Amino acid sequence: MSQYWSELVRELSPYVPGEQPQIPGLVKLNTNESPFGPSPMAIEAVRSAAADTLRLYPDPQAARLREALARYHGVEPEQVFVGNGSDEVLAHAFAALLKQPKALLFPDVTYSFYPVYCRLMGVAYETVPLDAEMRVRVDDYCGRGGAVIIANPNAPTGIALSRQEIARLASARADAPVVIDEAYVDFGAETAVPLIGDHPNLLVVQTMSKSRALAGLRVGYAIGDAALIEALTRVKDSFNSYPLGSPAQEGAIATLQDEAYFQATRSVIIRNRASLTTALTGLGFQVLPSSANFVFARHPNRSGQALAAALRERAVLVRHFSGTRVADFLRITIGSEAELGRLTDALAEILAGPSPT
């Protein structure tokens, strides 16, 4: 430990991202990346932006991108905030909205960045247990605590709340900010964006890393009441006034213009998810109902850690978490048909062998 570290850094336990190993022939199903490339229109827009104008700073307000997002979602530009991936947008939300006098509430099984942000920013929090079926119960968030953040669909479970349930939560907690993290919403859940007009406390966060296949560009955004967006902007402009480079802004604008590509690729992922769920169930796995681009599954006779290790030996990478309630689960990204075939063949081979002792 360095003698030069601040007390804050000494106490941090940073978020651990999924591995990005360089293994020949690897089937990489651990970081929820798209099996498809971005829209060709987005690629061309990025190429066009890689010009002499890169010597200039990008638009710090990302006005054209915010206008494009506003048109796409049927809101006003002043209701849109953009940032360097949804993780940065969430970080600003923690600082701008979620640090309240009462403890922040979020599920005990959810995106593991949330407690990291809390420790970094000094946000008091309480976790709310999922029920026995690993679902969020809205009633558990009513009449207690301060602000609320919920991933919908939840990660890593993939289970989604309905828009009606989100509206009920926002109404019940009208005295506090409610942030809905919709990183995976495009794969089968209902977005809460149509609710923001009636709920000035509701902020919806989305990303272009998953369904838009732009993880390498780092584009995230939030939609909410203009007062919430102003709070995020105040934090941004106190931290980094130029979060999105020009190529990222242009690529993001272009992908919104290619709705046919977006719908076609997400449909394939949804179809592949159904096929994988059937295959895993046939191998004896319990698979939670997913509305995301991954499934969360466990086998009654094998530990999640052992299965993940055995898959890795066969150059198939999935995500394993060590938390008490999820230790036997694997989070498996929905890849291409060929990738999922490799996965299920490897699992069949592993399960046909002896169980490790």
C-alpha positions in Angstrom: 0.0 0.0 0.0 1.4 3.3 -1.0 2.4 5.8 1.7 1.0 8.6 -0.6 -2.5 7.3 -0.8 -5.3 9.4 0.7 -7.4 7.9 3.5 -10.3 7.7 1.0 -8.3 5.5 -1.4 -7.1 3.3 1.4 -10.7 2.4 2.3 -12.0 1.8 -1.2 -12.9 -1.6 -2.5 -13.1 -0.8 -6.3 -15.6 -2.4 -8.7 -14.2 -5.4 -10.5 -15.2 -5.4 -14.2 -15.5 -8.6 -16.2 -12.3 -10.1 -17.6 -11.1 -9.1 -21.0 -8.5 -11.9 -21.6 -6.6 -12.6 -24.8 -7.2 -16.4 -25.2 -7.1 -17.9 -28.7 -10.5 -19.2 -29.8 -12.2 -17.7 -26.7 -16.0 -17.7 -26.4 -16.5 -14.6 -24.4 -19.8 -14.6 -22.6 -18.9 -12.7 -19.4 -19.4 -8.9 -20.0 -22.8 -8.6 -21.8 -21.3 -7.2 -25.0 -23.3 -7.5 -28.2 -22.4 -10.4 -30.5 -23.0 -8.0 -33.4 -21.0 -5.0 -34.5 -22.5 -1.5 -34.4 -24.8 -0.1 -37.0 -22.9 0.4 -40.3 -24.2 4.0 -40.2 -22.6 4.5 -36.7 -19.3 3.1 -38.0 -19.3 5.4 -41.0 -20.2 8.4 -38.8 -17.2 7.7 -36.4 -14.9 7.4 -39.4 -16.1 10.7 -40.8 -15.6 12.4 -37.5 -12.0 11.2 -37.3 -10.8 14.2 -39.3 -8.7 17.3 -38.8 -11.5 18.7 -36.5 -10.3 16.3 -33.8 -7.9 19.1 -32.9 -10.9 21.0 -31.5 -12.8 20.3 -28.3 -16.1 18.6 -28.7 -19.4 20.3 -28.0 -19.5 20.3 -24.1 -23.3 20.3 -24.2 -23.6 17.6 -26.8 -26.5 19.6 -28.1 -27.1 17.6 -31.4 -26.9 14.3 -29.5 -29.3 15.4 -26.8 -31.7 16.7 -29.5 -31.5 13.3 -31.3 -32.2 11.4 -28.0 -35.0 13.8 -27.2 -36.7 13.1 -30.6 -36.2 9.4 -30.2 -37.7 9.2 -26.8 -40.4 11.9 -27.2 -39.0 14.3 -24.6 -37.4 17.8 -24.7 -33.6 18.3 -25.0 -33.5 19.9 -21.5 -34.8 16.6 -20.1 -31.7 14.7 -21.5 -28.2 14.4 -20.0 -25.4 12.5 -21.7 -22.1 11.2 -20.3 -19.2 8.9 -20.8 -21.1 5.6 -20.5 -24.0 5.0 -18.2 -21.5 4.4 -15.4 -20.4 8.0 -15.4 -24.0 9.1 -15.6 -24.8 7.0 -12.6 -21.8 8.4 -10.7 -23.1 11.9 -11.3 -26.5 10.8 -10.1 -25.1 9.5 -6.9 -23.4 12.8 -6.2 -26.2 15.0 -7.5 -29.4 13.2 -6.4 -28.8 10.1 -4.3 -26.8 11.5 -1.4 -29.7 12.4 0.9 -30.1 12.7 4.7 -31.8 9.3 4.8 -30.1 6.1 3.6 -30.2 5.2 -0.1 -32.1 2.0 -0.9 -31.2 -0.6 -3.5 -31.5 -4.5 -3.8 -29.1 -6.8 -2.0 -28.4 -8.5 -5.3 -27.9 -5.9 -8.0 -25.2 -4.0 -10.0 -22.2 -4.2 -7.7 -21.0 -0.7 -8.7 -23.8 0.8 -6.5 -22.1 0.2 -3.1 -18.7 1.3 -4.7 -20.2 4.6 -5.6 -21.7 4.9 -2.1 -18.3 4.3 -0.4 -16.6 6.7 -2.8 -19.0 9.5 -2.3 -20.0 9.0 1.3 -23.5 7.9 0.6 -25.2 6.1 3.4 -27.2 3.1 2.1 -29.2 0.1 3.0 -29.8 -3.0 0.9 -33.2 -4.5 0.5 -33.4 -8.3 0.0 -34.9 -9.7 -3.1 -37.6 -12.2 -2.4 -37.2 -16.0 -2.6 -37.6 -15.9 -6.3 -34.9 -13.2 -6.7 -37.4 -10.5 -7.5 -37.6 -6.9 -6.5 -40.7 -6.1 -4.3 -41.8 -2.5 -4.7 -43.6 -2.6 -1.4 -40.3 -3.1 0.4 -39.2 0.4 -0.8 -42.3 2.3 0.3 -42.4 4.3 3.5 -38.7 3.9 4.4 -35.2 5.3 3.6 -34.3 8.1 1.3 -33.6 7.9 -2.4 -33.9 4.7 -4.4 -31.9 3.2 -7.3 -33.1 0.0 -9.0 -31.7 -1.7 -12.1 -34.5 -2.7 -14.4 -34.1 -5.4 -15.6 -32.1 -6.1 -12.5 -28.5 -7.2 -12.9 -27.3 -9.9 -12.6 -30.7 -11.6 -12.3 -32.3 -10.3 -15.5 -35.7 -10.0 -13.9 -37.7 -6.9 -14.8 -40.4 -4.8 -13.1 -43.3 -3.6 -15.1 -43.8 0.1 -16.0 -46.8 0.0 -13.7 -44.7 -1.1 -10.8 -42.1 1.6 -11.5 -44.9 4.2 -11.5 -46.2 2.9 -8.2 -42.7 3.2 -6.7 -42.2 6.7 -8.0 -45.5 7.8 -6.6 -44.9 6.1 -3.2 -41.5 7.8 -3.0 -42.5 11.2 -4.3 -40.5 12.8 -1.5 -37.2 11.4 -2.8 -35.3 10.8 -6.1 -35.9 7.4 -7.8 -33.3 6.3 -10.3 -34.1 3.5 -12.7 -31.0 2.0 -14.4 -32.2 0.7 -17.7 -28.9 -0.7 -19.1 -30.7 -3.8 -20.4 -34.2 -2.5 -21.0 -34.2 -3.0 -24.8 -34.1 -6.8 -24.5 -37.7 -7.2 -23.2 -38.5 -4.8 -20.4 -40.7 -1.7 -20.4 -38.9 1.6 -20.2 -40.0 4.1 -17.6 -39.3 7.1 -19.8 -43.0 7.7 -20.5 -43.5 8.2 -16.8 -41.2 11.2 -16.3 -43.8 13.8 -17.2 -45.9 12.7 -14.2 -43.0 12.0 -11.8 -40.5 14.8 -11.4 -38.5 12.7 -9.0 -37.9 9.9 -11.6 -34.6 9.7 -13.5 -34.1 7.0 -16.1 -30.6 6.0 -17.2 -29.7 4.1 -20.4 -26.6 3.1 -22.3 -25.6 2.5 -25.9 -23.1 -0.2 -24.9 -25.5 -3.1 -24.9 -28.4 -3.0 -27.4 -26.6 -0.5 -29.7 -23.3 -2.4 -29.6 -21.3 0.8 -28.9 -19.5 -0.3 -25.7 -16.2 0.9 -27.1 -17.5 4.5 -27.6 -18.8 4.9 -24.0 -22.1 6.7 -24.5 -24.7 6.8 -21.7 -27.6 9.1 -21.0 -30.3 10.0 -18.5 -33.8 11.3 -19.1 -35.8 13.1 -16.4 -37.4 16.3 -15.2 -35.3 19.3 -16.3 -34.5 20.1 -12.7 -32.9 16.7 -12.2 -30.9 17.1 -15.4 -29.7 20.5 -14.2 -28.4 18.8 -11.1 -26.4 16.3 -13.2 -25.0 19.0 -15.4 -23.8 21.0 -12.4 -21.9 17.9 -11.2 -20.5 17.2 -14.7 -19.3 20.8 -15.2 -17.6 20.6 -11.8 -15.8 17.4 -12.8 -15.4 17.1 -16.6 -17.0 19.5 -19.0 -16.1 17.5 -22.1 -17.1 13.9 -21.3 -18.0 12.8 -24.9 -15.6 13.1 -27.8 -16.8 14.2 -31.2 -16.6 10.6 -32.7 -18.7 9.2 -29.9 -21.3 11.9 -30.3 -21.6 11.4 -34.1 -21.7 7.6 -33.7 -24.4 7.8 -31.2 -26.5 10.1 -33.4 -26.1 7.8 -36.3 -27.1 4.7 -34.5 -30.4 6.3 -33.5 -31.1 6.8 -37.2 -30.7 3.1 -38.0 -33.8 1.7 -36.3 -34.0 -1.2 -38.7 -30.6 -2.5 -37.6 -31.3 -2.0 -34.0 -34.6 -3.9 -34.2 -33.1 -6.7 -36.2 -30.1 -7.3 -33.9 -32.1 -7.1 -30.6 -34.6 -9.6 -32.1 -31.9 -12.1 -32.7 -30.5 -11.7 -29.2 -34.0 -12.2 -27.7 -34.5 -15.3 -29.9 -31.1 -16.7 -28.9 -31.9 -16.0 -25.2 -35.0 -18.2 -25.5 -33.1 -21.0 -27.2 -30.3 -20.9 -24.6 -32.9 -21.0 -21.8 -34.4 -24.1 -23.3 -31.0 -25.7 -23.8 -29.9 -25.0 -20.2 -33.2 -26.2 -18.8 -32.7 -29.4 -20.7 -29.3 -29.8 -19.0 -30.9 -29.5 -15.6 -30.3 -25.8 -14.9 -32.7 -23.5 -13.1 -32.8 -20.3 -15.3 -34.3 -17.1 -14.0 -36.8 -15.4 -16.3 -34.6 -12.8 -18.1 -35.5 -9.6 -19.9 -31.8 -8.8 -20.5 -29.1 -9.9 -22.9 -27.9 -12.5 -20.4 -29.4 -15.3 -18.3 -28.7 -16.1 -14.7 -28.7 -19.9 -14.1 -27.6 -22.5 -11.6 -27.3 -26.3 -11.6 -28.6 -28.1 -8.5 -25.7 -30.5 -8.4 -22.7 -28.3 -9.3 -21.2 -25.2 -7.8 -21.1 -22.1 -9.9 -17.4 -21.6 -9.2 -16.6 -25.1 -10.4 -18.7 -24.8 -13.5 -17.1 -21.4 -14.4 -13.6 -22.9 -13.9 -14.4 -25.9 -16.0 -15.8 -23.7 -18.8 -12.7 -21.5 -18.7 -10.6 -24.6 -19.3 -12.6 -25.1 -22.5 -12.1 -21.5 -23.5 -15.6 -20.4 -22.7 -15.8 -17.5 -20.3 -18.9 -16.7 -18.2 -19.3 -14.5 -15.1 -19.4 -15.9 -11.6 -20.2 -13.9 -8.5 -19.1 -14.8 -5.0 -22.0 -13.3 -3.1 -23.8 -15.6 -0.6 -27.2 -15.7 -2.5 -25.6 -16.0 -6.0 -22.5 -18.1 -5.5 -24.0 -21.1 -7.5 -25.3 -18.9 -10.3 -23.6 -18.2 -13.6 -24.4 -15.0 -15.6 -24.2 -15.9 -19.3 -24.2 -13.3 -22.0 -26.4 -14.0 -25.0 -23.9 -14.5 -27.8 -24.2 -15.8 -31.4 -25.8 -19.2 -32.1 -22.3 -20.6 -32.7 -21.0 -19.2 -29.4 -24.0 -20.5 -27.4 -23.5 -23.9 -29.1 -20.0 -24.0 -27.9 -21.2 -23.2 -24.4 -23.9 -25.8 -24.2 -21.6 -28.5 -25.7 -19.0 -27.7 -23.1 -21.6 -27.8 -20.3 -23.0 -31.1 -21.5 -19.4 -32.5 -21.5 -18.7 -31.1 -18.0 -22.0 -32.4 -16.5 -21.4 -35.9 -18.1 -18.2 -36.2 -16.0 -17.8 -36.7 -12.3 -18.7 -33.9 -9.9 -15.7 -32.3 -8.3 -15.3 -33.0 -4.6 
